[in-house]
């Protein structure tokens, strides 16, 4: 039995570690550790939760440092905890991006202390060589795209829960996303940073991502490919505009999307929900090449103070009755879109059932 400490744990990764705990049941114990002031709800079966890092790492053989929206506040603390683990001859797997000087120091320390460090959150390079007159490849599997309205929305749980539900129906699934934490999963493929770098033209980015997707499909032999759109499909405001949804356009241009899931924030839908949804659907159809099949109404809103003072996209929980009321209004539209409230396994189980029913007459895999 291998004992692994996970730090700094946040509740948005319950699905990830629930999945890992199931995959490695009887082989691995996960000690989920978060700072005491985070007030985390770690509702994950077959794991141990605490706020005592020193006690947890002493009992563990390995340390996994996961990335989270709040991790950048703990950068110095995280580096110190990695050093402490290496001093104790632990294996370290780090998902956050570290500064070059810290990488060199930690790699040196791992050699000196007979430790081990693997930095899977650092930049991943991809062979961007494109042949002359490169042709686009069509995906032979079912492609399910998962997107968020704006930058910063955490879609990793949606991808993981969707994958788990498809697998319950007997399908082989692969996940493609920009979440380094998901590299812990055996069926995940991390989108290399340089595919969407400014060194490439827009059409080169599309071709490079299309080539990457073709390789993932070939290696994974997946019947269903869940692709996470790595940035928001639209700007939040005239001041905080992300990338204007350009990466979403480039990603989706490389895909043949069969089913499109969009996570939305209630604050964007306003009073005239019918008009907003019509505009959203039209935008997705003509900019992203796919109409919306399912909408998940999130139970949160943008933390304006965090965004204005620190330029960090963070989110605050809202009164659940707001999203419930909005869901009731949206379901009256009868516009062909399926509406759901919040995340969680039950929501994504319903989405998968609907997807299978919708596509069963169109594709062989269903």
C-alpha positions in Angstrom: 0.0 0.0 0.0 1.5 3.3 -1.1 0.6 6.4 0.9 0.6 9.7 -1.1 0.2 13.3 0.3 -1.7 15.7 -1.9 -1.2 19.5 -1.4 -2.7 22.1 -1.5 -6.0 20.3 -1.8 -9.1 22.1 -3.0 -12.7 20.8 -3.2 -12.9 21.4 -7.0 -10.7 18.3 -7.3 -13.0 16.0 -5.5 -13.9 14.2 -8.8 -10.3 13.8 -9.7 -9.3 12.1 -6.5 -12.5 10.2 -6.2 -11.6 8.7 -9.6 -8.0 8.0 -8.6 -9.1 6.4 -5.3 -11.4 4.1 -7.3 -8.7 3.2 -9.8 -6.1 2.4 -7.1 -8.4 1.1 -4.4 -6.4 -1.3 -2.2 -3.1 -0.1 -3.7 -2.9 3.6 -2.7 -4.0 5.8 0.2 -4.4 9.5 -0.5 -3.8 12.0 2.3 -5.5 15.2 1.1 -4.0 18.2 2.8 -5.2 21.8 2.5 -4.3 25.0 4.4 -6.4 25.3 7.6 -8.1 28.6 6.5 -9.4 27.2 3.2 -12.4 25.5 4.8 -12.4 22.6 2.3 -15.2 20.1 1.9 -13.2 17.0 0.8 -16.1 14.6 0.2 -14.0 11.8 -1.3 -14.4 8.2 -0.4 -11.3 6.1 0.5 -9.1 9.1 1.3 -7.9 10.9 4.4 -8.3 14.6 4.8 -6.3 16.9 7.1 -4.6 20.3 7.4 -1.4 18.9 9.0 1.1 18.7 6.2 4.1 17.6 8.3 2.2 14.7 9.8 0.9 13.6 6.4 4.2 13.7 4.6 6.0 11.8 7.3 3.5 8.9 6.7 3.8 9.1 2.9 6.1 7.8 0.3 5.1 10.4 -2.3 4.0 14.0 -2.6 1.7 15.3 -5.3 1.5 19.1 -5.6 -1.6 20.0 -7.5 -2.5 23.3 -9.2 -5.5 25.2 -8.0 -6.9 28.7 -8.5 -5.5 29.7 -5.1 -2.1 27.9 -5.5 -0.3 31.1 -6.7 -0.9 32.6 -3.2 1.1 29.8 -1.7 4.0 29.7 -4.1 6.8 30.1 -1.5 5.0 27.8 0.9 4.7 25.1 -1.9 8.3 25.3 -2.8 9.3 25.0 0.8 7.1 21.9 1.2 8.6 20.3 -1.9 12.1 20.9 -0.4 10.9 19.4 2.9 9.6 16.3 1.1 12.9 15.9 -0.8 14.9 16.2 2.4 12.8 13.2 3.7 13.7 11.2 0.5 10.2 11.4 -0.9 9.1 11.2 -4.5 7.6 14.5 -5.7 5.2 15.0 -8.6 4.4 18.7 -9.2 1.6 20.1 -11.4 2.2 23.8 -10.8 4.5 25.8 -13.0 7.7 26.8 -11.1 10.2 29.5 -11.8 13.3 28.5 -13.6 15.6 29.2 -10.6 13.4 27.0 -8.3 13.3 24.2 -10.9 17.1 24.1 -10.9 17.4 24.3 -7.1 14.9 21.5 -6.6 16.4 19.2 -9.2 19.8 19.7 -7.6 18.4 19.0 -4.2 16.7 15.9 -5.4 20.1 14.5 -6.4 21.7 15.6 -3.2 19.0 14.0 -1.0 18.4 10.9 -3.1 14.9 12.1 -3.7 12.9 12.3 -6.9 11.0 15.1 -8.6 8.9 15.1 -11.7 7.6 18.5 -12.9 4.6 17.6 -15.1 3.2 21.2 -14.8 6.2 22.8 -16.6 5.9 23.7 -20.3 5.3 20.8 -22.6 6.7 21.1 -26.0 5.1 19.6 -29.1 6.6 18.8 -32.4 5.1 21.6 -34.5 6.5 20.5 -37.8 3.8 20.7 -40.3 4.2 19.2 -43.7 3.7 21.4 -46.8 0.0 21.4 -47.8 -1.0 19.7 -44.5 -4.5 18.3 -44.6 -7.0 18.4 -41.8 -7.9 15.1 -40.2 -11.5 14.2 -39.3 -12.0 12.5 -36.0 -13.4 9.0 -36.3 -14.6 8.9 -32.7 -17.4 10.8 -31.0 -16.1 14.3 -30.0 -17.7 15.9 -26.9 -16.6 19.5 -26.4 -16.8 21.1 -22.9 -16.5 24.9 -22.7 -16.9 27.7 -20.2 -18.3 31.1 -20.9 -15.3 33.0 -19.6 -11.7 32.5 -18.6 -11.0 30.8 -15.3 -14.0 28.5 -15.1 -12.8 25.1 -13.8 -14.1 22.4 -16.2 -11.9 19.5 -15.0 -14.6 18.0 -12.8 -17.0 18.1 -15.8 -14.6 16.3 -18.0 -13.8 13.7 -15.4 -17.4 13.0 -14.4 -18.5 12.9 -18.0 -15.7 10.4 -18.8 -16.8 8.2 -15.8 -20.4 8.2 -16.9 -19.6 7.2 -20.5 -17.4 4.4 -19.2 -20.3 3.1 -17.2 -22.0 2.6 -20.5 -19.1 0.5 -21.7 -17.3 3.1 -23.9 -13.5 3.7 -24.1 -12.9 7.4 -23.3 -10.0 9.8 -23.5 -9.8 13.3 -22.1 -7.9 16.2 -23.7 -7.5 19.3 -21.6 -5.1 22.0 -20.3 -5.3 20.8 -16.7 -2.0 19.5 -15.6 -3.6 17.8 -12.5 -5.5 15.5 -14.8 -2.2 14.0 -16.0 -2.6 11.8 -12.9 -5.3 9.9 -14.8 -4.4 7.2 -17.2 -6.8 8.4 -19.9 -5.8 12.0 -20.0 -3.8 13.9 -22.6 -2.4 17.4 -21.7 -2.6 20.0 -24.4 1.0 21.2 -25.0 1.6 24.9 -24.3 3.3 25.7 -27.6 0.4 24.7 -29.8 -1.4 27.9 -29.0 1.7 30.1 -28.6 2.0 33.5 -30.3 4.8 32.1 -32.4 2.3 30.4 -34.6 -0.2 31.9 -37.0 -3.9 31.2 -36.4 -4.2 28.6 -39.2 -1.0 26.9 -37.9 -2.5 26.6 -34.5 -5.6 25.0 -35.9 -3.5 22.5 -38.0 -1.2 21.8 -35.0 -4.1 21.1 -32.7 -5.8 18.9 -35.3 -2.6 16.9 -35.7 -2.3 16.5 -31.9 -5.9 15.3 -31.7 -5.3 12.8 -34.4 -2.4 11.4 -32.5 -4.4 11.2 -29.3 -7.2 9.4 -31.1 -4.7 6.9 -32.6 -2.8 6.3 -29.2 -5.9 6.1 -27.0 -8.1 4.2 -29.4 -11.0 6.1 -27.8 -14.6 5.7 -28.9 -15.4 9.0 -27.2 -13.0 11.9 -27.0 -13.8 14.6 -24.4 -12.1 17.9 -25.3 -11.9 20.7 -22.9 -11.8 24.2 -24.4 -8.9 25.8 -22.6 -10.2 29.4 -22.5 -13.5 31.1 -22.3 -15.7 31.4 -25.4 -16.2 35.1 -24.8 -14.9 38.2 -22.9 -16.0 39.0 -19.4 -15.9 42.7 -19.9 -14.2 45.5 -21.9 -11.5 45.6 -19.2 -11.1 41.9 -18.5 -11.4 40.3 -21.9 -9.2 37.2 -21.7 -8.3 36.4 -25.3 -11.7 37.4 -26.8 -12.6 33.7 -27.3 -9.9 33.3 -30.0 -8.4 30.1 -28.6 -11.8 28.6 -28.4 -12.3 29.4 -32.1 -8.9 27.8 -33.0 -9.6 24.7 -30.9 -13.1 24.0 -32.2 -11.9 24.7 -35.8 -9.7 21.6 -35.5 -12.6 19.4 -34.3 -15.7 17.8 -35.7 -17.9 18.3 -32.6 -20.8 15.8 -32.1 -22.0 17.1 -28.7 -21.4 20.5 -27.1 -21.6 21.2 -23.3 -21.4 24.8 -22.1 -21.1 25.9 -18.5 -22.7 29.3 -17.9 -22.7 31.8 -15.1 -26.2 33.0 -14.0 -25.1 36.7 -13.9 -24.6 36.5 -17.7 -28.2 35.4 -18.5 -29.9 38.6 -17.3 -33.7 39.2 -17.3 -34.4 38.1 -20.9 -33.0 34.6 -20.8 -34.6 33.6 -24.2 -32.8 36.4 -26.0 -29.5 35.7 -24.3 -29.6 32.0 -25.1 -30.6 32.7 -28.7 -27.5 34.9 -29.0 -25.3 32.4 -27.3 -26.4 29.6 -29.5 -25.9 31.7 -32.6 -22.4 32.7 -31.5 -21.5 29.1 -30.8 -22.9 28.0 -34.2 -21.1 30.5 -36.3 -17.9 31.0 -34.3 -17.3 27.6 -32.9 -19.0 25.5 -35.5 -21.5 23.8 -33.2 -24.8 24.6 -31.6 -25.2 24.1 -27.9 -26.6 20.7 -26.8 -26.4 21.0 -23.0 -26.0 23.9 -20.6 -24.8 23.6 -17.0 -25.8 26.5 -14.9 -23.1 27.0 -12.3 -23.8 27.9 -8.7 -21.3 30.8 -8.6 -20.4 34.2 -9.8 -17.3 36.2 -10.6 -15.4 37.6 -7.5 -15.2 41.2 -8.7 -12.8 42.2 -5.9 -10.4 39.5 -6.8 -10.5 40.3 -10.5 -10.2 44.1 -10.1 -7.5 44.1 -7.4 -5.4 41.0 -8.4 -6.5 40.4 -12.0 -7.3 36.8 -11.0 -10.4 35.0 -12.1 -12.0 33.6 -9.0 -15.6 32.7 -8.2 -17.9 33.0 -5.2 -20.8 30.7 -4.3 -24.3 32.1 -4.8 -27.6 31.3 -3.2 -28.7 28.0 -4.8 -32.2 29.3 -5.2 -31.0 31.7 -7.8 -29.7 29.0 -10.1 -32.8 26.8 -9.4 -35.1 29.7 -10.4 -33.1 30.3 -13.5 -33.2 26.6 -14.4 -37.0 26.6 -14.2 -37.1 29.6 -16.6 -34.7 28.1 -19.1 -36.5 24.8 -19.3 -39.6 26.6 -20.5 -37.8 27.8 -23.6 -38.2 24.6 -25.5 -35.3 25.6 -27.7 -33.7 22.2 -28.2 -31.1 22.8 -25.5 -31.0 20.6 -22.4 -30.5 22.6 -19.2 -29.0 21.4 -15.9 -28.1 23.0 -12.6 -24.7 22.8 -11.0 -22.1 20.1 -11.6 -21.8 16.7 -9.9 -22.1 13.1 -11.0 -25.9 13.1 -11.2 -25.9 16.1 -13.6 -23.3 14.6 -15.9 -25.0 11.2 -15.8 -28.1 12.9 -17.1 -26.1 14.7 -19.8 -24.5 11.4 -20.9 -27.9 9.7 -21.1 -29.2 12.5 -23.3 -26.1 12.5 -25.5 -26.4 8.8 -26.1 -30.1 9.1 -26.9 -29.5 12.1 -29.2 -26.7 10.5 -31.2 -27.8 6.9 -31.2 -29.5 7.2 -34.6 -26.6 9.2 -36.1 -23.4 7.3 -35.3 -22.4 3.7 -35.1 -20.7 3.8 -31.8 -24.0 4.4 -30.0 
